[in-house]
């Protein structure tokens, strides 16, 4: 697969007159916007935003607004979730961190598969990235199911004073802690294989977006695991007596 090198527009060029490729190269997180709209930001990256929108029948101003909002989302910080009561913290973890994984894992799977297929022949580590990611994604999907179907409902019952007759939470929480350790090891392996999620200078935009997405995954998982290991699980064990 051939890739057209990104050519960066002069400073001050309106967003809609800049190419899709340079917009993603400048901030790889923008790839989420283009992927969500079904717009090719890699092989068709030499098209301006206006041209790419015309091809998809979208209004450039609408897409430009989404791109600007994407940049603001990460910059905004909400209140500290660690201060939430246990049942509310469970809901927060599901709506924030579990939803992040459900949105990101399929996207990262598709990109890691593509990058491994296209570039893995001359960079074998990318094939290993795909394999490690596949294992991590499967573990996380199973892990979320256990939390949402078993552990979090039990925590909600304890918080509501309805814990009589509940089995001990020691076993389920010990299982979750062990799985967190496994996830942490997989994330560390991905960081090692990607040189700290740093793509080479010649990397195409899908390659760059994959590494940026894996870095975001690591960041979110660290926050996610911290809230459970250091806040929610000790509270749950204390309530269970």
C-alpha positions as CSV (number, residue, x, y, z in Angstrom):
1,X,0.0,0.0,0.0
2,X,1.4,3.4,-0.9
3,X,0.8,6.5,1.2
4,X,1.0,10.1,0.0
5,X,3.3,12.1,2.4
6,X,1.5,14.7,4.5
7,X,2.0,18.3,3.2
8,X,1.3,20.8,5.9
9,X,-0.6,24.0,5.0
10,X,0.6,27.5,5.8
11,X,-0.2,28.7,9.2
12,X,-3.7,30.3,9.4
13,X,-5.1,28.1,6.6
14,X,-8.9,27.5,7.4
15,X,-9.6,24.0,8.7
16,X,-11.8,23.1,5.7
17,X,-9.0,23.9,3.3
18,X,-6.4,21.7,5.1
19,X,-6.0,18.1,4.1
20,X,-7.5,15.3,6.1
21,X,-4.1,13.7,6.3
22,X,-2.4,16.7,7.8
23,X,-5.2,17.2,10.3
24,X,-4.8,13.6,11.6
25,X,-1.0,13.8,11.5
26,X,-1.2,17.0,13.6
27,X,-3.5,15.4,16.2
28,X,-4.1,11.6,15.8
29,X,-7.1,11.7,18.1
30,X,-9.0,13.4,15.2
31,X,-9.0,10.0,13.6
32,X,-12.0,9.1,15.8
33,X,-14.1,11.8,14.2
34,X,-13.2,10.6,10.7
35,X,-13.7,7.0,11.5
36,X,-17.0,7.7,13.1
37,X,-18.2,9.4,9.9
38,X,-16.8,6.7,7.7
39,X,-14.2,9.0,6.1
40,X,-10.9,7.6,4.9
41,X,-8.1,9.6,6.6
42,X,-5.3,7.4,5.4
43,X,-5.3,6.5,1.7
44,X,-7.5,9.5,0.9
45,X,-5.6,11.8,3.2
46,X,-4.5,14.1,0.4
47,X,-8.0,15.5,0.0
48,X,-8.9,18.7,1.8
49,X,-11.5,18.5,4.5
50,X,-14.0,20.3,2.1
51,X,-13.3,17.8,-0.7
52,X,-13.6,14.8,1.6
53,X,-16.9,16.1,3.0
54,X,-18.3,16.7,-0.5
55,X,-17.5,13.1,-1.4
56,X,-19.4,11.9,1.7
57,X,-22.2,14.4,1.4
58,X,-21.4,16.1,4.7
59,X,-21.2,19.8,5.5
60,X,-17.6,20.8,6.1
61,X,-18.6,23.2,8.8
62,X,-20.3,20.4,10.7
63,X,-17.2,18.2,10.5
64,X,-14.9,21.1,11.4
65,X,-17.0,21.6,14.5
66,X,-16.6,18.0,15.5
67,X,-12.9,18.2,15.1
68,X,-12.6,21.3,17.3
69,X,-14.8,19.6,19.9
70,X,-12.6,16.5,19.9
71,X,-9.6,18.7,20.9
72,X,-11.5,20.2,23.8
73,X,-12.8,16.9,25.2
74,X,-9.4,15.8,26.5
75,X,-8.6,19.2,27.9
76,X,-11.7,19.4,30.0
77,X,-11.5,17.7,33.4
78,X,-14.5,16.9,35.5
79,X,-14.9,16.5,39.2
80,X,-12.9,13.8,41.1
81,X,-14.8,10.5,40.7
82,X,-13.0,9.1,43.7
83,X,-15.3,11.2,45.9
84,X,-18.4,9.5,44.7
85,X,-20.3,7.0,46.9
86,X,-19.6,3.4,46.0
87,X,-22.8,2.7,44.0
88,X,-22.4,6.0,42.1
89,X,-18.8,5.2,41.5
90,X,-19.8,1.8,39.9
91,X,-22.2,3.7,37.6
92,X,-19.4,6.2,36.7
93,X,-17.0,3.4,35.9
94,X,-19.5,1.7,33.6
95,X,-20.6,4.9,31.8
96,X,-17.1,6.4,31.5
97,X,-14.4,3.7,31.4
98,X,-16.4,0.7,30.3
99,X,-18.0,2.8,27.6
100,X,-14.6,4.1,26.5
101,X,-13.5,0.5,26.0
102,X,-16.6,-0.5,24.1
103,X,-16.1,2.5,21.8
104,X,-12.3,2.1,21.4
105,X,-11.6,-1.7,21.4
106,X,-13.3,-2.3,18.0
107,X,-11.6,0.7,16.5
108,X,-8.2,-0.2,17.7
109,X,-8.7,-3.9,16.6
110,X,-9.4,-2.8,13.1
111,X,-6.4,-0.5,13.0
112,X,-4.0,-2.9,14.6
113,X,-5.1,-5.6,12.2
114,X,-4.6,-3.4,9.2
115,X,-1.2,-2.0,10.3
116,X,0.0,-5.6,11.1
117,X,-1.1,-6.7,7.6
118,X,0.4,-3.8,5.7
119,X,3.6,-3.2,7.7
120,X,4.2,-6.4,9.7
121,X,6.3,-7.9,6.9
122,X,9.1,-5.5,7.5
123,X,8.3,-4.6,11.1
124,X,7.4,-7.9,12.9
125,X,6.8,-6.2,16.2
126,X,3.5,-4.8,14.7
127,X,2.2,-8.3,14.3
128,X,3.0,-8.9,18.0
129,X,1.2,-5.6,18.8
130,X,-1.9,-7.0,17.1
131,X,-1.6,-10.3,19.0
132,X,-1.1,-8.7,22.4
133,X,-3.9,-6.3,21.7
134,X,-6.3,-9.1,20.7
135,X,-5.6,-11.0,24.0
136,X,-6.1,-7.8,26.0
137,X,-9.3,-6.9,24.3
138,X,-10.8,-10.4,24.9
139,X,-9.8,-10.2,28.6
140,X,-11.3,-6.8,29.0
141,X,-14.6,-7.7,27.5
142,X,-14.9,-10.7,29.8
143,X,-13.8,-8.6,32.8
144,X,-16.4,-5.9,32.2
145,X,-19.1,-8.5,31.9
146,X,-18.1,-10.0,35.3
147,X,-18.1,-6.6,37.0
148,X,-21.4,-5.4,35.5
149,X,-23.3,-8.7,36.1
150,X,-21.9,-9.8,39.4
151,X,-19.6,-7.4,41.4
152,X,-21.2,-4.0,40.8
153,X,-24.8,-5.2,41.5
154,X,-23.4,-6.7,44.8
155,X,-21.8,-3.4,45.7
156,X,-25.0,-1.5,44.9
157,X,-27.0,-3.9,47.2
158,X,-24.4,-3.4,50.0
159,X,-24.6,0.4,49.6
160,X,-28.4,0.2,49.9
161,X,-28.3,-1.9,53.0
162,X,-29.5,-5.0,51.2
163,X,-26.4,-7.1,51.6
164,X,-27.8,-9.8,53.9
165,X,-27.2,-13.2,52.4
166,X,-24.6,-12.0,49.9
167,X,-21.6,-14.2,49.5
168,X,-18.2,-12.8,50.4
169,X,-16.8,-10.3,48.0
170,X,-13.3,-11.5,48.7
171,X,-13.2,-14.0,45.9
172,X,-14.7,-11.8,43.1
173,X,-12.5,-8.9,44.1
174,X,-9.4,-11.0,44.2
175,X,-10.2,-12.3,40.7
176,X,-10.6,-8.7,39.5
177,X,-7.3,-7.6,41.0
178,X,-5.6,-10.5,39.3
179,X,-7.1,-9.6,35.9
180,X,-6.0,-6.0,36.5
181,X,-2.5,-7.2,36.9
182,X,-2.8,-9.1,33.6
183,X,-4.1,-6.1,31.8
184,X,-1.3,-3.9,33.2
185,X,1.3,-6.4,31.9
186,X,-0.3,-6.4,28.5
187,X,-0.3,-2.6,28.4
188,X,3.3,-2.5,29.4
189,X,4.1,-5.0,26.6
190,X,2.3,-2.8,24.1
191,X,4.3,0.2,25.3
192,X,7.6,-1.7,24.9
193,X,6.7,-3.0,21.4
194,X,5.7,0.5,20.2
195,X,8.7,2.3,21.7
196,X,6.5,4.2,24.0
197,X,3.7,4.5,21.4
198,X,6.1,6.5,19.2
199,X,5.6,5.9,15.5
200,X,8.5,6.1,13.1
201,X,8.7,9.3,10.9
202,X,7.6,7.4,7.8
203,X,4.5,6.0,9.4
204,X,1.1,6.4,7.6
205,X,-1.8,8.0,9.4
206,X,-3.5,4.7,10.4
207,X,-0.2,3.7,11.9
208,X,0.0,7.0,13.8
209,X,-3.6,6.9,14.9
210,X,-3.2,3.3,16.2
211,X,-0.2,4.3,18.4
212,X,-2.1,7.4,19.6
213,X,-5.1,5.3,20.4
214,X,-3.1,2.7,22.3
215,X,-1.5,5.6,24.4
216,X,-5.1,6.8,25.2
217,X,-6.1,3.3,26.1
218,X,-3.2,3.0,28.5
219,X,-4.0,6.4,30.1
220,X,-7.7,5.5,30.5
221,X,-7.0,2.0,31.8
222,X,-4.6,3.4,34.5
223,X,-7.3,5.8,35.7
224,X,-9.9,2.9,35.5
225,X,-7.8,0.4,37.5
226,X,-6.8,3.0,40.1
227,X,-10.5,3.8,40.8
228,X,-11.3,0.2,41.3
229,X,-8.2,-1.1,43.1
230,X,-7.6,2.0,45.4
231,X,-11.1,3.3,45.9
232,X,-14.0,1.1,45.0
233,X,-12.7,-2.3,46.1
234,X,-11.5,-1.2,49.6
235,X,-14.9,0.5,50.1
236,X,-16.8,-2.6,49.0
237,X,-14.8,-4.9,51.3
238,X,-15.3,-2.5,54.2
239,X,-19.1,-2.5,53.6
240,X,-19.1,-6.3,53.5
241,X,-17.4,-6.4,56.9
